[in-house]
Amino acid sequence: MRILFAFLVAVAVFSTPVVAREARAPALKSQAALVVDQDSGEILLGKNADSTLPIASLTKLMTAIVTLDAELDPDEPVTVLKADVDRLRGSHSRLQVGTTLTRDEMLHLALMASENRAASAIANSYPGGKDSCVLAMNLKAQLLGMSGTRFEDGTGLSGRNVSTAQDLAKLVQAAHAYPKIREYTTSTSYHVKIGRRMMRFGNTNNLTRSTRWEIGLSKTGYIAEAGRCLVMQVTLTGRSIIIVLLDSWGKYTRVGDATRIRQWLEYASSLSAHRTSAALAPTGAFASLPAASDPPG
């Protein structure tokens, strides 16, 4: 009896991904998407996952990885230069030319607030300058097996920074191994002293402020060519999940798609739990067995 019980529990647990596939997949509005079980690597949901698309500020995850890999002094002063000003798109920044912060502070702002001048300053302060940083980013992509990925700058402002949802799931998996990236991408706000003022910066992903989400890593992105992008590592229904959403048009589309994915997984989990209850319910001959017949222990 105990062996049968253990067998049924094992079947119920391992069938959860199967139930997720059986449940009606959510109608995602993002042009490309991928949902992966982080521990097993199993793809739970995919949409145009091998399409090569611009990735905007998702780029900053790789900028952070190569910076941390280089083991540069986190307390070294890094200054925003004229070369860090966005001449391509004219994007706004609260970091004026001449602003000096530590490399660690710049990294925090680049990852959490997606500060382009912070990311540019980090790349330009890399040993050998921006070109060496970009070279390191592309080499790291190759090492991670990201064959559909190409970087041309460290901010993501270039529309020629491209990747696939499959590759970005690998990037999220790699980035999640860095405690600073986990911490900085999920902090809801951060204060830095600029001149005589303390300035507050917020996270570009509003979901980090929601009590309904348990987020272990997050990064957003947006340029016209890429649409709105989002990658996250989250815990849902007790499982570690990687979510990649690319080319999501509309201000709330990526958040809506993330919510639809969460609801879908929660529904699949409830289906699995229901099946488990049904499987473990005594039936037939087993229902009539007296309790005394159970083995001791």
N, C-alpha and C positions, 0 to 999 in steps of 0.2 A: 504494500500500500504506500509506504513512504517513498519507494523508488518511483512509483507511478506519479505521486504528487510532485516529486522533483522534476520528473520528465515534463509534466504539463506546465510547470512554472518556466522551465527552460524554453519550451516551445513558445509560450506567450511572450517572453522577453525578447527572444530573437526574431519574433515575427513582427515587431513594431515597425521596422523600416518597410516591411512588406505591406503592412496596413497603410502606411503613409502613401505608398505608391497606388494602392487600391482606392483610397479616398480621392474624390474628384479634385484634380489639381486646380489651384487658384488661377484665375484669369489675370495674369500680371500685365501691367501696361508698359513696363520697361521693355526696351527693345532686346536686351540680353539679360539673362539672369542665371544664377546657379545657387543651389542649396546643397551643402555637403555635410555629412556627418564627419566631424573633425577627427574623431578617434579611429573610425574604420575606413575613412576615405570614400565611403559609399555616396554616390550622387543620388539625392532624394528628389531633386527637381532641376530641370535644365531647360533653357530657352535660348537658342542661338549662342550657346556657350562657347563655341569655337570661332565666333565672328570677331575679327580684329577691329577695334574701335578706339577712338581717343579716350583717354582716362582722366584728363584734367588733374586735379590736386590729389587724386589717389597716388600720384607720383611721389608725393612727400613721404609715404611709407618707405619707399626704397631709399630716398635721400637720407632718412633717419637711420636705416639699417647700415648703410655704408659708412655713415658718420660714426656710429657706435662701434662698428667693426674696426675702424681705424684707431680706436682708443685714444681719441684726441682729448685734451684737457677740457673737461666740462666747465671749468671756471675761467677759461681764457676769454678775455674781452673780444667780442665780435661787433664790428661797426657797420651800420647800413651806409653803403656808398652810392654815388650817383649811378653806378652800374647795376645796382639792385632795383632801381626804379623801373616799373613796367612801362616800357615805351610801345609795346606791341598792342596792348588792349587798354592801357590807361586805367588799370584797376586801382581802386582806392586802398590806401594803407594808412594806419595810424602811427606807423613808425617813420618818422621824418629822417631825411638824410642827415647823417651825423649821430643818430641814436646809437648808443653803445650799451649792449647787454652781454651777459655771459653766453657762451655757446649753449649751455643747458637751458637758459631762459629762451633763447631764440628757438631751440628745438621744441620746447613746450608750446610756444606760440604757433610755430609752423604746423605742428600736429593737431593741436586742439582747435585753434582759431583759424587754421589754414592761412596764416599770414604769409603772403607771397614774398615780401621783402625779407622776412626772417629766413625763409627757405633759401632765397637767393643768396643772402649773406652767409648762410651755412655752407652752401655749395662753393661760393667764391673763397671762403676761408679754408677749404679742404686743401691738404698738401698738394701743390701743383695747380691749384685753382679750379675753376668750374669744369674745364675740359677733363681734368683728371677725375673729378667727382662723377661726371657723367659716364666716363669710361668704366669706373668702378661699379656704377649702377648697372650698366649693360653686362659686365662680366658676372656680377652677382645674379642677374636674371638668368644667364646661361647656366650657372651652377645650380640654380633652383629648378631647372628644366622648363623655364618660361620661354619656349621657342617662338611664341607669337608676340613677344614684347620688345619694344624699342623705346629708348629714352633719348631725348635731345636736350633736355634741361632739367634742373632740379626742382622746379616749382610746379610744373604741369600747365603753365600758361601756353606752352607750345602745343598746337593741335597735332603735332607729329609725335607726341608721346602716346604710344598705342599699346594695347594689350587685348587679351581675351578674358572672358569670365573664368575660364579654366585656369589660366595663368594667374589671375588675381587671387583665386582661392589658394594657390600655392604661396603667393606673396603674403596673404593674411596669416596662413599657417606659420610661415617663417617669422613674420613680424611679431606674432603672439608670443614667441619665445623670449622677447626682450622686455624685461620688467618696465623699463622707462617708457617704451612705446605703449604698453598696456595702460600704464598710469596716465600718461599725458593725453592719449586719445580719448580717454573716458572721463577725465576731470571736467566738471561742468563749468568752471570758471577759473581764472588765474589772474593775479595782480602782479604787476611789475612797476618798478619805479623808473620813470622816464623824466630826467631832469629833476624838478622838484615835485612832480606830481606822481601819485599812485594811479595807475590806469588799470581798469578791469577789462578783461577779454573773456568772451563766452565761447562755448563749444558750438560749432556749426551744425552739429547733429542734435536736434531738440530731444530725440529719444533718450539721450543720456540723462535727461532730467526727469524721465518718467519712471515711476515706481513699478510699472508693469513689465519693465525690461531689465534683464540681468546681462549687461553688456561688458565683455571682456576686452574688446578692441573695437575702434570705430574710426572711419575716415570718410569724409564727404568730398565731392568735387563738382565743379561746374565751370565750363566754358561753352560758348555757343556750339562748337563742333561736337562736344561730348554730351550735351544735355546735362541733367543732374545725375550724379553717380553716388553710390553708397556701398561700402563694404563694412561688414560687422562680424565679430565673433561673439556669439551669444549662448546663453544656456537656456534651453527650452525643453520642457517636459523631462528635465533631468539629464539632458543630453547636450554635448557641446556641438554647436552648429555654426557653420560659416555661411554667410549670406553675401552674395555679390549681385548688385543691381546696376546696370549700365544704360545710358541714354534714356533716362526717365524724364519725359517732358511734362511740365506743369509743376508748380511750386510744391505740391504735396504728394506727387505721384510716387516718389521713392519711399516716403513714409507710409503711404497707403499700401504699396506692394509689400513692404516689410511686415505690416500689420496683417495682411492677407496670408502671408507665409506663416506667421505665428499662429493665427487662428486655424490654419490648415493642419499644422503639426499638433496643435492641442486637440483638434477633433480626431486626428488619427490616433493619438495617444488614448483618448477616451474610448475609441472603438476597440483598441487593443486591450484596455482594462476590462471592458465589457466581455470580450471573448475569453479573457483569463478567468473571470468570475464564472462564466458559463462552463468553461472547461473543468474548473475545480469543483463545481457543484456535484454532489453525490448523485449518481443515476444508476438505474438498473440494479444488478447484483451487488454492486459496491454500496449502494444506498442501504441495503438491508443487512450489511455486515455489522455485528455488534462491536461496540467500542473495545471490548476486551480482546478482540482478535488482532488489534494493532500490536506491532512488535514493541517490546519495552524500550525505554530510552526516549 
